[in-house]
Amino acid sequence: MPAPDENSILLQLQPVRGIGRGRVAAGLVLAILLPPAVEVLVTVAGYRNFSMIMLLQLAVAVAVAAIGGLWPAVVAAVLGSFLLNYFSAEPVGSLSIADPSTLFTLVIFLAVACGVALAVGLASRRAQEAARAGAEATALSELSLRILRSDGSLESFLDKVRANLGMDAVTLLASTGSAPGTGGGRRPAAPGWRVLATSGPQPPVTHAAADHTAVVDPHYTLLLRGGPLSAQHRRLLAAFGAYVVAVRERQQLVRSRQDNLRLAEGNKMRTSILRAVSHDLRTPLAGIKLAVSSLRQEDVQFSPEDERELLATIENYADRLDHLVDNLLDMSRLTADAVNPLLAGISWAEVLPEALRGIPRERLRNELPANLPAVQADAGMLERVLANIVENAVKYAPGSDVVLTARTGADITLGDRPAGELRVVDHGRGVDIAEILDMFRPFQRLSDSSAAAGAQGGGIGLGLAVAKGFSEAMGGTLVAEPTPGGGLTMVVTLPLWTGYGTNGNGMP
């Protein structure tokens, strides 16, 4: 069964009205017309059975009671008794009664007719009260279900409450437990209270301006400004208050859960960084220390070739250490949402020299077409993106060349914007489809094996995560595709430069 929405709940909370004026008026008309009609019919038919005519008049009174309620039925009973006396009781055509028993019968008829009318009216009122109680029970039941399933805003629900109760404005207050001006949020509407949500003309309703107040619990109060409330709506106002408070507390639980998730992610990130520091960062440091210690030994004479080799080792490990630290810092910026790209028009070829610094040239094939349109990017970020992707391809495809291609076209878009893409193609062993998403997670390496990664030159599994984060920060995408014939192709897609840029926050 689908969950009810706020509109269906509030419609059920509308009062179940009693017998309206229209039905009372119709009952009075029938009370005046039907008794004479009965007498006219029996007179025309020549029917003179007093008992049967009296039963017909009683039936008329009951019918009028069912339609118009008690007072129209009383009118029908009184009029029917007079008509019985005049047209059916001896002497006919006179209000005098010859037989005393006939008078007694007419009195009994009037009493029975009025009693039946009273019973019918009472039953009608009981049915209306039962319908109201049923509507309230159904509405409250659906409110409970809605509370459990709702993720809507307080403002939207207060709008519907205001409209259905006929109020001008509705405001939900929360206790601050402090003097005015403290506790955060908007300006308190009264000492020790602050506004959580409001519906209707601003400013929010205050205690002094409120026509109706519903204290939900010691912490929350509903203030309403507008016309009078019916008894039913007053009873249901507490249910409204409980609902909006439940939504508020549900929102707090959702925020708490999100905060807990962020804390868990932060703890996981810190744990991974500590592991990286304790293992991956110590490896280049140990290599540098060993080479420096060797060079400083005074009792050992190294040949120029050995010295150059040790110095090259120091430089290589220093570059690796610099690269690892840069990735750690970049990942920290991405995690803290502290990345603000300075976008400009940049061609792919502009960033390649710096991005490919340190990559063996014999492993690369640059097949970028000339005169490609510029893309919208941050130069430093784009360099890091391409450097990390190419380094990853060289590391995990040791037996193949790494090919760089780029293109634009009508079929390459980001949303409704034309875009350009750069492809880094390798013909290594590739990656299973199920592992492609894991590749871009921080601290994930191929097969998540330190031994395998160490065999390929080390790393802490941040290169692709940083590349993807920077690509998305620049408004682009980074995806991985299987290379036809085996291997992996990394595709960077960025919007084409349109002549103006932003600072990453949507501002020029």
Secondary structure as the mmCIF struct_conf table of DSSP 4:
data_model
#
loop_
_struct_conf.conf_type_id
_struct_conf.id
_struct_conf.beg_label_comp_id
_struct_conf.beg_label_asym_id
_struct_conf.beg_label_seq_id
_struct_conf.end_label_comp_id
_struct_conf.end_label_asym_id
_struct_conf.end_label_seq_id
HELX_LH_PP_P HELX_LH_PP_P1 PRO A 2 ASP A 5
HELX_RH_AL_P HELX_RH_AL_P1 GLU A 6 GLN A 12
TURN_TY1_P TURN_TY1_P1 LEU A 13 LEU A 13
BEND BEND1 GLN A 14 GLN A 14
BEND BEND2 ILE A 19 ILE A 19
HELX_RH_AL_P HELX_RH_AL_P2 ARG A 21 ALA A 45
TURN_TY1_P TURN_TY1_P2 GLY A 46 GLY A 46
HELX_RH_AL_P HELX_RH_AL_P3 PHE A 50 GLY A 68
HELX_RH_AL_P HELX_RH_AL_P4 LEU A 70 LEU A 83
HELX_RH_PI_P HELX_RH_PI_P1 LEU A 84 SER A 88
BEND BEND3 ALA A 89 PRO A 91
TURN_TY1_P TURN_TY1_P3 VAL A 92 GLY A 93
BEND BEND4 SER A 94 LEU A 95
BEND BEND5 ALA A 98 ALA A 98
HELX_RH_AL_P HELX_RH_AL_P5 PRO A 100 ARG A 149
HELX_RH_AL_P HELX_RH_AL_P6 LEU A 154 LEU A 165
TURN_TY1_P TURN_TY1_P4 GLY A 166 GLY A 166
STRN STRN1 MET A 167 SER A 175
BEND BEND6 GLY A 177 SER A 178
TURN_TY1_P TURN_TY1_P5 PRO A 180 GLY A 181
BEND BEND7 GLY A 183 ARG A 186
BEND BEND8 ALA A 189 ALA A 189
STRN STRN2 ALA A 190 ALA A 190
TURN_TY1_P TURN_TY1_P6 PRO A 191 GLY A 192
STRN STRN3 TRP A 193 SER A 199
BEND BEND9 GLY A 200 PRO A 203
HELX_LH_PP_P HELX_LH_PP_P2 PRO A 204 VAL A 205
TURN_TY1_P TURN_TY1_P7 HIS A 207 ALA A 209
BEND BEND10 ASP A 211 ASP A 211
STRN STRN4 HIS A 212 ASP A 217
TURN_TY1_P TURN_TY1_P8 PRO A 218 HIS A 219
STRN STRN5 TYR A 220 GLY A 226
BEND BEND11 GLY A 227 GLY A 227
HELX_RH_AL_P HELX_RH_AL_P7 ALA A 231 SER A 278
TURN_TY1_P TURN_TY1_P9 HIS A 279 LEU A 281
HELX_RH_AL_P HELX_RH_AL_P8 ARG A 282 ARG A 296
TURN_TY1_P TURN_TY1_P10 GLU A 298 ASP A 299
HELX_LH_PP_P HELX_LH_PP_P3 GLN A 301 SER A 303
HELX_RH_AL_P HELX_RH_AL_P9 PRO A 304 THR A 335
TURN_TY1_P TURN_TY1_P11 ALA A 336 ASP A 337
STRN STRN6 ALA A 344 ILE A 346
HELX_RH_AL_P HELX_RH_AL_P10 TRP A 348 ALA A 355
TURN_TY1_P TURN_TY1_P12 LEU A 356 GLY A 358
BEND BEND12 ILE A 359 ILE A 359
HELX_RH_3T_P HELX_RH_3T_P1 ARG A 361 ARG A 363
STRN STRN7 LEU A 364 ASN A 366
HELX_LH_PP_P HELX_LH_PP_P4 LEU A 368 PRO A 369
TURN_TY1_P TURN_TY1_P13 ALA A 370 ASN A 371
HELX_LH_PP_P HELX_LH_PP_P5 LEU A 372 ALA A 374
STRN STRN8 VAL A 375 ALA A 377
HELX_RH_AL_P HELX_RH_AL_P11 ALA A 379 TYR A 396
TURN_TY1_P TURN_TY1_P14 PRO A 398 GLY A 399
BEND BEND13 SER A 400 SER A 400
STRN STRN9 VAL A 402 LEU A 414
TURN_TY1_P TURN_TY1_P15 GLY A 415 ASP A 416
STRN STRN10 ARG A 417 VAL A 425
BEND BEND14 GLY A 428 ARG A 429
HELX_RH_AL_P HELX_RH_AL_P12 ILE A 433 MET A 439
TURN_TY1_P TURN_TY1_P16 PHE A 440 PHE A 440
BEND BEND15 ARG A 441 ARG A 441
TURN_TY1_P TURN_TY1_P17 PRO A 442 PHE A 443
HELX_RH_3T_P HELX_RH_3T_P2 LEU A 446 ASP A 448
HELX_RH_AL_P HELX_RH_AL_P13 SER A 450 ALA A 455
TURN_TY1_P TURN_TY1_P18 GLN A 456 GLY A 457
BEND BEND16 GLY A 461 GLY A 461
HELX_RH_AL_P HELX_RH_AL_P14 GLY A 463 ALA A 473
TURN_TY1_P TURN_TY1_P19 MET A 474 GLY A 475
STRN STRN11 THR A 477 PRO A 482
HELX_LH_PP_P HELX_LH_PP_P6 THR A 483 THR A 483
TURN_TY1_P TURN_TY1_P20 PRO A 484 GLY A 485
BEND BEND17 GLY A 486 GLY A 487
STRN STRN12 LEU A 488 PRO A 495
STRN STRN13 LEU A 496 LEU A 496
HELX_LH_PP_P HELX_LH_PP_P7 TRP A 497 TRP A 497
BEND BEND18 GLY A 499 GLY A 499
BEND BEND19 GLY A 504 GLY A 506
#
